[in-house]
Amino acid sequence: MKKHYDGYFIDLDGTIYAGKRRIPAAKRFIERLQDTDTDFMFVTNNTTKLPIDVVQNLADNHDIHVAEKNVYTAGLASADYVAQVAKPGQDSVYIVGESV
């Protein structure tokens, strides 16, 4: 029996690619999701990449073509969290990390 899922959260390194090495089944899987209009989002804990960087890497190095809306980074998760817990009038944060 084939299982049907409404959507997927997909890790990147080790699942879609291994460093610079392509995982051929990954491209076929993503294309199948796109062909069937199945929702999916790549999630990554890499804090040094913006969604556009992830999209560019997937296209240039792995021949996988997706939109920025398909990528959710740890940086976006942090920003969403801060926005959710911020109190009115306290809308600034001090960031410690490396530049992108």
Buried (B, 14 or more C-beta within 10 A) or exposed (E): EEEEEEEBEBEBEEEBBEEEEBBEEBBEBBEEBBEEEBEBEBBBEEEEBBBEBBBEBBEEEBEBEBEEEBBBBBBBBBEEEEEEEEEEEEEEEEEEEEEE
